[in-house]
Amino acid sequence: MAGLQKKRIAIGGIMHETNTFSTVKTTVDLFKCYEWQVGEEIVDHHAEVNDYLGGMITKGHELGVELVPAFWANTNPTGLITRDTYRELIETLLNHISKTGKLDGICLALHGGGLAEGIDDLEGTILSEIRKMVGYGIPIVATLDLHANLTETMVKEADALFGVNFYPHTDCFARGQEALENLLKIINGKLKPVMYVEKLPMMIASSTTDLSPAKDINELCWKWEEHPSVIDCTFFHGFCQTDIPDMRVSVLTMTNDDEELAREASKDVSRKIWELRDLFYIGYPNPGEGLEQALAVPGGPVVINEMSDNPGAGAPGDGTHLLKVLVERNIENSCFGFIYDPQTADLAHQAGCGNWITTLLGGKTDSLHGEPLRVKAYVKTLTDGRFVHTTQMYRGKKADLGKSARLQVGNVDIIVCSKRAQTFDEQIFKLHGIDVTQYKIVALKSENHFRSSFTPLAKKIIPVDSPGLSSYNLLNFQYRRVKRPVLPLDPV
């Protein structure tokens, strides 16, 4: 172990999932509003947190590695990263890596679905820029999101890529550990990774891996990983809200110096995906239909997730399609957590608890996600929007949603926050005095990440779809650049 203690590994990364259909440009301010950390700030914010960097830190300490934190930036999915923002991101990352001194390896947390103005492949470009600085003598390993749009540049410039298997992404911590541990094996000459990526002419909306067909495909990947030479086999769903030529479902297999085996595994899993392809394209009820289904369920809580306005996929988070139905129906024992509306949150704080406000709620970003709702609301609770996540995906991570309020509009409890995010767990409800287990209807904005925490609590989960930037009906999007033909846009 004495030799291992001498290995110096830089950690950090840049993470963004870019929705090219969003008109909200991604700026430095948006990154700094969420996560912009340098040096030891990275360890302070991620040690003992269930995320990628938390896994790297834990495994590095376990193996006696000297970890050198460089730079980490992350923000919620939005539109294209501006040119100036990209320039500041990459210059900051390169600058901090250059200051770390002699390194034995670099371990990064990336996404795989990032774009900047003029750059279709954010992660491939980041890896290429680092290579220009450090050369190819230092191994670079990176973690990727399950929704990565894999490119040949990523595969070429990284020694190894480890993608999460689950959606909800409950294995981020494990993938961070795996990346760090295998990087050390590469450094010590015990692993010579070879990667092969197979792409399919398919785009799919986000699919939970707890259920078929994604569950079945993952199981085949894991079957391949039982082979002693297969290091990793991952089914990448891709991020369907990026209109780029490389937008594709893909399979990446990594072996220990066996290219033919990597190719065989990737092609085998791809055949399984193609066999099950029709199961990925199913319809969902609209908010009104979903609410009717929920009310027919005996007992509760019934969780209704508005997946078409998921801030975790680049949607604005202030859509009103589902909330409008709840308010108009004045559903007893119902709550909505949460809607992004800093103006209304500020108005509630000015008014104070126990007072009434009249406001135009939500619908401020665009009309696609619904018009603003004119409501008279009672201010029940005011908070600073700060709590600690308990979801398996981010357990231990601090959240700050800014000025927040619990408003009561008729029978509906509505949480309003000042920062855009999806709902991961019940902590935002608890912060405002709401016990979701005591409600009939619990409405929220998320596609699948909420399931990690809400599945054990819910009598039933009903996803609803409507116009929005994260709609599951991909035919609603005007793709112009994606390589054709491709499912479901074309008969392939």
N, C-alpha and C positions, 0 to 999 in steps of 0.2 A: 504493500500500500504506500510505502514511502515514495515510490516513483510517481504514483498517481497524484499525490499531493502537490507535485510541482506543475501539473498541467494548468495552464491559465486559459480560461474560456470566457469570451465576452458574451453577454446576453443583452437582449433588447428587441427592438422591432418597430414596425409601422403597420397599423392595421386599419383598414377601411373597406367596407362593402359598398360599392358605388352603384346607385340606381340611376342609369342614364336617362330615365324618363322623368326624373325629378328636376324641377327648375331651381331648387335650392343649392347653390354652389357651396362646396366645402372649403372652408377657410381655416387659417391658423387659429382664429378665435374659437371656432367650433372644436378644434382639437384641444385647445387650452381649457375650454369649458368642461371637457370630459377628462382626458388623461394626456398629460405632457410632462414626462418625468425624465430626469437625468441623474446619472450616477447612483448613489445610495438611495435616492428617492424611490427607485425601482424596487429595491429590496424592502424598503419601509412599507410600500403599498401592496406588495404581492406575497411576501413571506406568509406562509400558512393560509393563503387564499387558494380556493379551488379553481385556478385558471392556468393557462399555459405557463406563464412566468413563475407562478407558484410551484408548479411541478418541476420546472428546471432548477429553481432554487433549492427545493427539498432534495432532489436527487443529487445535485452538485455537492451539497453539504454531506449527504450520506456517503458519497464516493470520495470525499476528501479533495475535491477540485477547488481551485481558487477561482471563484466567479468574479468577473469584472463587469459590473453593470455599466452599460453605455448610454443608450437613449431609447425611450419608449413613448410612442404616441398612438392614441386610439380615440376614435369618436364614433358616434352613432351613424348608421348608414344615411347618406344624403346623396346629392347629385355630384357631378364631376368635381374633383379636387382642382382648384385653380392652379395655374402655372406657377404663380409666386408662392403659393402654399407648398406645392411639391418641391420647389427649389429650396425652401427653408427646411422642409422635412429631411430631404436627402443630405443637404449640407450639414445639418445638425447631427444626423446619424453618423456620417462619415467623419466629421470632426471629432466626435466623442470616441469612435472606434480608434481613430488615429492616436488619441491621447492615452490609450490603454497600455501602450508599450508592447513588448513582444508577446504574441498570442500563440497558443497551440490550436485553437479552434474558435468558431463563432456559432452561437446558437440563437436563432431568431424566431420570434412569434410573428408570423405574417397571416394574411387572410387568403388571398388567391382570387378575390373578386374586386380588386381595386383598380380604378382608372383615374387618370388626371387629364387635363386638357392637353391633347396631342399625344397622350400615352395610353394605349389600349391595355398594356400589361404592366401594372404598377409593380407587382412583386418580381417579375422577371427583370424589370429595369433596375429595381433596387439591388437585386443580387448581382446584376452585371456591373453596376457602379462600385459595389464593394469589391468585386473581383479585380476591377481596374486598379484599385488601391492596394489590395493585399496579395494579388496574384492567385495562382492555383495551388500553391504549396500548403496553404492553410485550409483545412476542411470546413465547409459551411453546411450546417443542417438547419432546417426550418420546419416549424409546424404550420399546418394549413387548416382552414375551415373546411367543413364538409361541402360548403357551397363554392368552393374554388373552381374557377374556369382554368383548368390546367393548360399551360403552354409549353412548347418545346424549349423555350428560353429558361423557364423555371427548372425544368428537368436537367438542362445542360449546365446551368450555372450553380446549382446546389448539388452537394454530394449525396444528400438524402432529404426526402420530404415525408413528413408524417401527418396525415390528415385525420381529423376526428371521425369516428365511426357512427356516432349517435346524434340524433336530432329529436329532442333537445340535446345540446352539446354537453352532456354530463361527463364526458371523458377528456375535457381539455387538460385537466391536471395530469391525467395518465399519459396523454400524448406529449406533454412537456417533459415528463420524466423519461419517457421512451426516447425522445429526441436527444436529450442530454446524455443518457446512458450509451446510446449507439454512436454518438459523436466521439465519446471517449474510446469506444472500441475501434473506431476508424483511426483516431490519433495513435492508438497503441498497436496498430497493424493487425488487429483481430477481425476486422470487417472490411471488405472491399465491395461497397454497395453498387449494384447495377439496377437501373430503373427502366421500366417499359410502360408507356402509357397508350391505352387504346381508347379512341373516341368513337361515340355513336352518334348517328344523325337524329338526336333527340334533345329536346328541352323539356324539363319537368318543373312543375311548381314544387315548393317545399313539401317534403313528405316525411311524416314522423317515422322513425325507425323502430318504434315499439310495435308497429303493425305491418302487415303485408301490404305491398310487395317488397318494400325496402328491407324489412326484417329478413325475408328469405334470401335476398341478395347478400346482405351482411353475413349471414350464416355460411354461405358458400365461400365468401372471402376468408372467413375464419377457418374453414376447412382447408383451404390452401395454405394458411399460415401454420398448419400443423406439420407441413413439410419442413425438415430441418434447415433447408437452405433458403426458405422464404422468410424474409425479415418482416415484410408488411404487404398487405393487399387491401386496398381501400377503394370503395365505390364513392366517387365524387358526384354529387347531384348537379353541381354547377349553380350559378346564380342567374336565374332566368330574366332578371330585370336589367341585365347588361346587354345592350345591343351592339355586340362586337362579333367578328367572324369566329372567334374561338369559343363562343358560347355553346357548350356541349356537355352532355353527360359523359363521364370518362371513368376509366379504371386504371389505377396506378399500382403496379406490383414492383416490389424491391426484393432482390435476392442477394445472396452473398456470392458475387462473381459468377452468376449463371444467367446470361442474357436470354437463352432459349427458354429456360424455366419461367422467367419473368414474363416473356411474351405469351407462353402457353397459359399461364394463370390469368393474365389480363384478358385474353381472348375468350377463355372459358367463362369467366364472370360476365363478360359483355354479351355472350350468347344468351345467358340466363336473363339479363336485363331486357334484351330484345324479345325474348319469349314472353315476358310478363308486361310488356310495354303498355298494353291497353289498360292495365289496372292503375296506371298513373294518371289517367285522364278521366276523372269522375267529376260530376257536378255537385255543388253545395247549395243549400237553401239561402234565400235572401234573408235579411234581418227579420222581416215580418213572419216569414215561414218558420224561421228558426225559433222565434219567440213562441209561436203556436206549439211547436214540438216540445219546447221546454215546459210550457204550462201543462202539457198533457202528462208529464212525468210525475208520478207520485213522490212526494217529499222533495228533498233538496239537500244541498244546493245543486242547481244546474248551472254549469258554466257555459256562457256563450262567448266565444272568441271571435272578434271582428278581424279576420285575417287580412282583409283587403286594405286596412289602414294600419299596417304594422310598422311602427317606427324602426323596428329591427331589420326592415328590408328597404328602408328609404322613404316610406310614406310619411306624411306630415304629423300624424298622431292627433290631429284636431278635427278629424272627420266626424260627421254627425248622423250618418245613415242609421246606425243601430240605436244611438242615444235618442234620436227623434222618435223612433217607434216606442221605446220605453216610456218616454215622457208623455207622448200622446195617449198611450194606453194607460198611463198612470199606474203601472204595475206595483201592487203592494209587495213589500218586503223585497225590494230590488235595489241593487247597487251597481255603480259603474266606476271602475278604477283602472285607468284614469284618462282624462282628456288633457291635451296640451293647450294651454291658453294663459300665458303670463299676464295679459291685460286683466282678465277676469280674476285671476289669483290675487293680483295687486289690488284690485277694487275691493275684494273681500277683506283683505288685510286692512285696508283703509277704513272700511265700515266697522269691522270688529265683530267678535262673536255675539250672537244674540240679536243681530240686526238683519235687515233685509236689503238686498240689492236687486236692481233690474239691469240685465246685461244681455249682450249678444254673445252667446256661448259657442265657441268653436267655429269651424268653417272659415278661418281667417287666411289660410294659405292659398286655397283655390276652391273652385266650385265642384270639382270632380268628386271630392269626398263628402259633399253635402254642404248646404247653406248654413249660415249661423242660425242658432236657435234663440229667439227672444224669450227669455225666462225671467220670472221673479223668483228669487232664491233666498232661502233662509241660511245664514252663515252659522253652521253648527260647530265646526272645528277649524282652527288655524294652526299650521305647523311650518317648520323650516324645511320640510321635505327630506330630512336626513334619517337614514336608517342603515342597518347592516343586512345584507342578503343572507337568506337561509337556504335558498335553492341549491341543489347539489352542484349545479353548474358554476355558481359564483360564491359558494358559501364562504362567509368571512369578509366579503368585499363591501366596502363602504359605498353607499349611494347618496347622491345629493341632487334632488329634483327641484331645488329652489323653493321659493315661497309657494305653499300649497294650501288648499282649503277643502273642507267637506261642505258641500252645499246640498240643501234639501229642496227639491223641486217637486211638490206634491208628495207622492209616496216614494220617490226615487232619490237615493243618496248618490251624489256625484262628486268624485274627487277630481280637483283641478290642480294641475302642476305647472311650474314655470320652465321646466326643461323637458325636452322631447326624449322619450324612451318607451320601450315596450314593458309590459308587466311580466316580471319573472316569477314572483312569489307573492304570498299574501301580506308581506310586511308593509306595503304602502297602504293597505286597508287597515291593518292594526295600528299604524301610526295615527290614523284619523279616528280611532275608536270603533272600527267596524270589525266584527267577528264574522267572517264569511260563512262559517258553518251554520250560522243562525238565519241566513237569508235564503229565499227561494231562488232568486235569479242573481247571479254574479256575472256581470258583463265586463269584458276587458279587451285590450288591443294587443294581440300577439298571434303568431301562427302556430308555433309548437313549443317554444321554450317554456311557456307557462306550465306545460304538462308535468314537468318534473316535480313541481310543488302542488299543483291543483288536482292531479289524478287521484292521489290518496284521499282528497277531501271531497271530491265531487260525486254526486249521485250519477251524473251524466255530463258529458262534454259535447256541445253542439257547435261546430264551426259554421260561420255564416260568411257569405261572400256578397260583395256589391261593388260598384265602380270604385277603383282605387289603384294606387301605384303598387300594391302587392296582391292584387286580385289573382285568384287561382285560375281564372279563365285567360289563358295566354293569348287567345284570339282577340282580346280587347286591346292588345298593345300593337303599336305601329312599328314593327321591326323593319329596319332599312338596311342594316349592315350584316346581320347574321348570315352565315353561309347556308345556302339553300341547296337541295331540299332538306327539310328538317321537320320532325314531328313536334308539335301538332299542327304546324302551319301548313304542311304539305302532306299529301298521301305518299309515304315513302315505301 
